[in-house]
């Protein structure tokens, strides 16, 4: 892969990686820093890219690792404050919109309480609409592990929401 091809691909996929990092971290600042870290790593190692995975997956893995590193360094609780887009039906009134917004915030907070791997699998499958195979490839785990982790994450999410 040529340097020009890499630059073009990175430019096109940058918004995707930034959105993914923000959803995984729940913090726009951590997301931006993680993506910057990832791009530095990519710039240093792009010649070693063997093409065994797609460029999107290869850089996506690096972004995920950088998000983990940043969150560990900050030692702050994770949250998905920006994880899910606010979806509000146009036919709702102000009260319904407020209730929907409050419910979405409860879910975001609950997702932030999940262990890292569960939060990552849930975020990538639900909000990033990745297939189980894609999530497994990104996180470097088997598809069976993705299914199991997703099941446990959903169960834990239900428990957290019940406790509130």
N, C-alpha and C positions, 0 to 999 in steps of 0.2 A: 504494500500500500504506500502510495506516495504521500509526502507531507501535505501537498495541496488537497489531495482527496481526504486526508484526515481532518484538515482544517475545515473543509466544507461540511463534512459529516458532523463534526463537533458543533459547528455553528447551527446546523439544522436541528440537532438533538438537544442542545443546551437547555431550552425551555422545559423539555420533558424531564431531564435529569434534575433540574432545579425544583420542579413540581414534586417529583418523587422524593427528593431529599427533604422537602418541606413537610410532606405528608408523613414521612418516616420519623422525623424529629419533632414535628409540631412547633418548630421555631424557625422563623424566616432567617434569622441571623445565623443560626447553626447550619441551616441548609445552604446558605450562600458560602459560608466558610468551607463547608464540606465539599461543595462542588468545586470551589477554587483549589482546595487540596487535591481533589481527584484530577483536575485538569493538569496540575503540576506533575502528578504521578504519571499521567498519560503522556505528557510531553517528554518526560524522562525515559519512558519505556516503550513508546510506540513502535520502535524498530523491532522489538521483540514480540510484537503481536503476530501470532501464528495463524490466526483465522480459524481456530478450532471452534470459536463461538462467534456470533455476530459482533460487530463493533458496539452496537447498542448494549448487548449483554455484557461484553467485556468491560466497558466503561461503567455500566450500571453496577457491576460487582464492586468496582473501585469506589464508586459513589457510596454504596451501602457501607463498605468498610470505613470510609471517611466519616460518614454520619455516626457510625458506632464509636469511632475514635473521638470525635468531637463531643459526643454526649457523655462518654466516659470521662473525658478531661474536665468537662463542666460539672459532672456529678450532680446534675439536676434531674428531677423527675421528668420522664418523657411525657409528652402530651401530643394530642393530634388536634390542636386548636385550629389548624388549617387543613386538617385531613380530608374532611368531606365538604364538598361545595354545598352551600345553603340552597336547598331546593324548595322553593315556595311556590305553590300553585297561585296563578293570577286570580283565581276566583275566591281566594281566602280573604277574609277581613283582617283587620289589625290584630284582633285577639287571637285568631287562629295562627297568624304569622308569628306572633310572640310565643305562643305555645310550641309551635314547630321549632322555632329557633332555640328555645330552652331545651327541648328534647334533643336536638342535634348537639348542643353543647354538653349535655349529660353523656351522650354516647362518645363524643370526642374525649372527654375527661376519662371515661371508663376505659377506652382504648389505650390511653396514655398510661394506665395502671397495669396493663398487661406486660409480661416479660418481653424482652426485646424480640426474640425469635417469633413469638406468637403475634406481636404487634406488626412485625415485618410481613409475615405471611398473610395476615388479615388485610393489611393495607395494600399489599401488592395484588391480592386476588380481588378484593372488593373495589377499591378506588382506582387502582391502576388497570383493572380489568385484564390482568395477566392470567394466562392459562396455568394450570398446575405444573405442566412441564416447564413453562417459562420461569415460574417462581422457583422451581427446583434448580433450574440452571443458574438463575441469578444468585440464589443463596447457597448454591453448591450442596444441595441435599437431594435425596431421592424423592420421587413423586409420592411414594408411600408416606414418607416423612412429612411432606407438605399436607397431604390429606389428614394425617393424624394431628399435626400441629394446628391446622385450621379447625378441626373438630374441637380440640381442647380450648383453643382461643375463643370460639363461639360459646362454649359452655361456661368458660370463665367470665366472659363478657355478660352473659345472662345473670350469673351469680352477682357480679358487681352491680349491675343495674337493679337487681332485686333488693340488694342491701341498702340502696339509697333511700 
